[in-house]
Amino acid sequence: KKCHDEICSVVEFNTRSMRFEKMMTTVFEWMGTVFGLLGAALLALNISVSRYGWIAFMAANASLILFSFNVQAWGLLTQQVGFSLTSALGIYRAFLVSGGEK
């Protein structure tokens, strides 16, 4: 049997939408991973550009907040919100308090 055009369109749209959501969830997860590792490496190196590690951490926090919301990982979401606060403090101290010099 053939389905009605309207029903087929809705099912096809929902299927495409679910694939896109799954793909974006994966993108958020890996962006969080890469930016988190970059931030950690920059801060650990303690070189002239190390302060940019805080910006990388903030990007990681934002990505992982989106990821954790999409997969409904509420503990991880709470942790990332807390880490965003510490990243904001790091950005404040590294760029505003120090006058941008290091």
C-alpha positions as CSV (number, residue, x, y, z in Angstrom):
1,K,0.0,0.0,0.0
2,K,1.1,3.6,-0.7
3,C,0.9,6.0,2.2
4,H,-0.8,9.4,1.8
5,D,1.5,12.1,0.5
6,E,1.0,14.2,3.6
7,I,1.8,11.3,6.0
8,C,4.9,10.4,3.9
9,S,6.1,14.0,4.0
10,V,5.7,14.2,7.7
11,V,7.5,10.9,8.3
12,E,10.3,11.9,5.9
13,F,10.7,15.3,7.6
14,N,10.8,13.7,11.1
15,T,13.4,11.2,10.0
16,R,15.6,14.0,8.5
17,S,15.1,16.1,11.6
18,M,16.1,13.2,13.9
19,R,19.3,12.5,11.8
20,F,20.2,16.2,11.9
21,E,19.7,16.4,15.7
22,K,21.9,13.3,16.2
23,M,24.5,14.7,13.9
24,M,24.5,18.1,15.8
25,T,24.7,16.3,19.1
26,T,27.8,14.4,17.9
27,V,29.3,17.7,16.6
28,F,28.7,19.4,20.0
29,E,30.3,16.5,21.8
30,W,33.5,16.6,19.7
31,M,33.7,20.3,19.7
32,G,33.6,20.2,23.5
33,T,36.3,17.6,23.5
34,V,38.6,19.4,21.2
35,F,38.2,22.8,22.8
36,G,38.6,21.3,26.3
37,L,41.8,19.6,25.3
38,L,43.1,22.8,23.6
39,G,42.3,24.9,26.7
40,A,44.0,22.4,29.0
41,A,47.1,22.3,26.8
42,L,47.3,26.1,26.5
43,L,47.1,26.6,30.3
44,A,49.5,23.7,31.1
45,L,52.1,25.1,28.7
46,N,52.3,28.4,30.6
47,I,53.4,30.4,27.5
48,S,52.6,33.9,26.2
49,V,49.3,32.7,24.7
50,S,48.2,30.5,27.5
51,R,45.5,32.9,28.6
52,Y,43.6,32.0,25.4
53,G,43.0,28.6,27.1
54,W,40.2,30.2,29.1
55,I,38.4,31.1,25.8
56,A,38.9,27.6,24.6
57,F,37.5,26.3,27.9
58,M,34.4,28.6,27.5
59,A,33.9,27.2,24.0
60,A,34.1,23.7,25.3
61,N,31.6,24.5,28.1
62,A,29.1,26.0,25.6
63,S,29.4,22.9,23.3
64,L,29.1,20.5,26.2
65,I,26.1,22.3,27.6
66,L,24.4,21.9,24.3
67,F,25.4,18.3,24.1
68,S,24.3,17.4,27.6
69,F,21.0,19.2,27.1
70,N,20.4,17.2,23.9
71,V,21.1,13.8,25.6
72,Q,19.5,14.9,28.9
73,A,22.6,14.4,30.9
74,W,21.6,16.7,33.7
75,G,24.7,16.0,35.9
76,L,27.0,16.9,33.1
77,L,24.9,20.0,32.3
78,T,25.2,21.2,35.9
79,Q,29.0,20.6,35.8
80,Q,29.4,22.5,32.6
81,V,27.4,25.4,33.9
82,G,29.7,25.5,36.9
83,F,32.8,25.2,34.7
84,S,31.4,28.1,32.6
85,L,31.5,30.3,35.7
86,T,35.1,29.3,36.4
87,S,36.0,29.9,32.7
88,A,34.4,33.4,32.9
89,L,36.5,34.1,36.0
90,G,39.6,32.9,34.2
91,I,38.8,35.2,31.2
92,Y,38.2,38.1,33.5
93,R,41.5,37.6,35.3
94,A,43.5,36.9,32.2
95,F,42.2,39.7,30.0
96,L,40.7,42.4,32.1
97,V,42.5,42.4,35.5
98,S,45.9,41.8,34.0
99,G,45.3,44.5,31.3
100,G,45.9,41.9,28.6
101,E,49.5,41.5,29.4
102,K,51.2,38.4,30.5
